[in-house]
Amino acid sequence: MTDSHPAQSPVVSPVVSPVVVVTGANGLVGARLCATLAERGATVRAVVRRPGAAPTLAGVEEQVGDFTDPGFAAGVVDGADAVVTTVHPMDSDLETQHRIGVEGTTAMARAAAAAGVERLVHISTAAVYDRSPGVGDVHESSTLVDDDAGAYAVTKRDADAALADVEGITRVLLRPPAILGAGESSVWNTLRPAEVRDDPQARHAVPEHTFAWVHVDDLAALAADVATGRVASSVDPATGPVAGACTPVNVAAGAATMRDYYETVTGALGLEPTWDDAPAWTGRIMSGRAHRWGWTPSVDLTRALAEIDAGLRA
């Protein structure tokens, strides 16, 4: 992956009524992104595997199929201005995560490039970075995880690397940490709290360990702005996507710790956390690049944690 680029890279202007393909349109990020794009006047081709799963919104067209199928992918990207990929089966085995998250996402990118689509935005993750105890703040050029990091982090890392090798399309890799936001499939608002409720071992945490996070609304806002060209291309990745290149961008909100998160969850559930004394990563995911692209988070930590608390108490 590189930030190098031709000196004469063209600048992309916002498309008045863009057509944007979104994979995983029924997921937490995908659904919120569809709504955000529709609010910006885009026509959204919402890719889902089951009929009736896409958000029912004006401007959102449900497309039922398997995006890993080359024929379906070619058809759904035809005439589109941008593609946003959000799918990764994180709870599946390594083989499934590789087949869908790496091979499928890359095939979708190649189909988009072949169709002349201008931009591809991939929802990656900050889990691709080495955040071992003692590692400091993390930037886009920081060391990535090794092969022992676990299936999710490794396959997301490999997907980023594979997308960097796709030519003929501008690629942006958005790397959020924990994504907060209400929803049945929300890991941090719903699924992890259920584990904390049901399993005493899930209540263990190192209190000073960094809890890097972003709210789904703010992640969707940046993804939509990049996909629709509101974030113009640049010859410098510090100020915008480099046309024809692959540009990673960290997307994290304000500082927080595991104490902040676990006290919120256990408090709402009427439980007590168990604090462990162990080495922990205490750095930050630095998002200066996203800020220079014009991104400003709208949801602060107090509001994000209050949303978790209210959802659990309800």
Beta strands, then each sheet from edge to edge (+ up, - down):
strand 1: 19-23
strand 2: 43-48
strand 3: 60-64
strand 4: 82-85
strand 5: 119-123
strand 6: 170-175
strand 7: 178-180
strand 8: 204-205
strand 9: 213-215
strand 10: 246-250
strand 11: 274-275
sheet 1: 3+ 2+ 1+ 4+ 5+ 6+ 10+
sheet 2: 7+ 9+
sheet 3: 8+ 11+
end
